Amino acid sequence: MSILRRIFPTLSRTRFCDRTIIKRSASSESKPAPWPRKVFSGVQPTGALHIGNYLGAVKRWVELQEAGEDVTYCIVDLHSMTIPPEPETLRYNTLQMTATLLACGIDPEKATLFLQSAVPQHAELSWILGCLTTMARLTHLPQYKEKSANMKEIPLGLYLYPVLQAADIMLYKATHIPVGEDQIQQLQLAQSLARAFNNKYGRTFPFCEALVNDGSRLKSLRDPSKKMSKSDPDPKSCIMLIDPPELVLEKVKKSVTDFRSEVTFEPEQRPGVSNLVTIHSLVSGKTVEEICQEVTGKNTGQYKLIVADALIEHLRPIRERIAQYTGDVAYLTGVIEDGSERARAIAEDTIAEVKEKIGVDCFTATRRTGVRHQNK
């Protein structure tokens, strides 16, 4: 009977431990302890970052890290395979992204920085969670609609992308997720899956909350009706962190504004100039009101030069550090290996708990002492 207790802990508690159940008093039904606050976020290794990625996400990551938060940041290389890249390109981009994150201020002594594919439990939990959702739900998510719009044949990975994203979050029992406004619906899937799993198998995952990034909706410099994106066919539409000063100046000078000369912040009526004010605010730390007051009397042409100067000075040390880190592959490899080892330790505990609760741990359960189950 001891083997049965170890293999089927739930059966053991209900059938063989009736006296424990009978003696349970109302006072013992206390409210569960709150989940410890943990921050998680990820970024695809798509090469160099542009200022929208940096100001909208990575800069916020550094602020959370420096505030003493428990932070885990992941380079999500498996996510980048919905459209399979060339192997050498993926390897280079992964190293480049590692260098960029370090250059932006991510400190491997304060944050866990790791590679998604180095922790196999991401894929394992993704499969388990995929069995708790439906194709109909996945096809309504915005990223699927956007990326599949021009595809004749849609890869399965595009459907499953948000499920893997949920697994990324839930594997570390994250409670707070820095996201852009356009990612909130996908975060809602993680919330839904955590709720579904908890309802079926018991309290396992926290309800994750969004930390919406202020700069997550920077607009294209060439078409301010669109979000800034490196996939834009116009290379002048976004500024990359590795752009040299002369290229930053050229792109800002060529940015689309309007026919009014004064500088104001009116996102709906004047999206182009308002986008420049937002960028200026994010790199300078000044409010949009302070900026508009300071540049009273200057026209948009003169203001573009001010924005370019502020950007160049803000990005200069980052660009220099990227070059320095990129030249030290051994150091980058060591950072990722150390971070991935720490991440695996957490992931292994979570997946072991999940397997026990869903009942796929029969043979490992027979090798345990049984104390863990008997004490529950």
Number of C-alpha atoms within 10 A of each C-alpha: 8 12 14 14 19 24 24 19 20 15 13 18 18 12 11 12 12 11 11 10 11 8 9 10 8 7 6 8 8 7 6 7 6 7 12 11 14 17 26 23 21 24 19 18 25 19 18 19 23 18 25 24 22 19 20 22 22 25 21 19 27 19 13 16 20 15 9 10 15 16 22 24 23 23 24 22 20 19 22 17 15 15 11 10 12 9 9 9 12 18 14 15 18 22 20 23 22 27 25 26 24 19 20 20 17 23 16 16 9 15 21 23 28 26 22 24 16 17 19 12 22 24 17 14 22 21 15 16 20 18 10 14 15 10 10 9 10 21 15 12 17 15 19 17 14 9 11 16 10 9 8 7 7 15 12 9 16 20 23 20 21 24 26 24 20 25 25 25 26 27 23 23 24 24 19 20 21 23 23 18 15 13 16 17 15 20 20 18 19 24 19 17 23 24 17 16 19 14 11 11 13 12 13 16 23 20 17 23 18 17 15 19 19 16 22 22 19 23 24 25 29 21 17 22 12 15 17 23 21 21 9 15 8 13 14 19 25 26 24 21 24 20 17 14 15 10 16 23 20 14 20 25 18 15 22 19 21 12 8 11 15 16 24 19 19 13 14 9 10 17 22 23 27 22 23 26 25 23 23 22 19 18 18 15 10 13 14 18 12 10 19 17 12 11 16 12 13 13 13 21 16 15 23 23 15 15 22 23 16 16 23 20 13 14 20 15 12 19 19 12 17 22 15 12 20 19 13 12 14 10 13 19 13 11 20 21 16 14 22 20 17 16 23 20 11 15 22 16 13 19 17 14 13 20 14 17 19 13 14 13 16 14 10 12 20 16 11 13 12 17 9 10 17 14 7 8
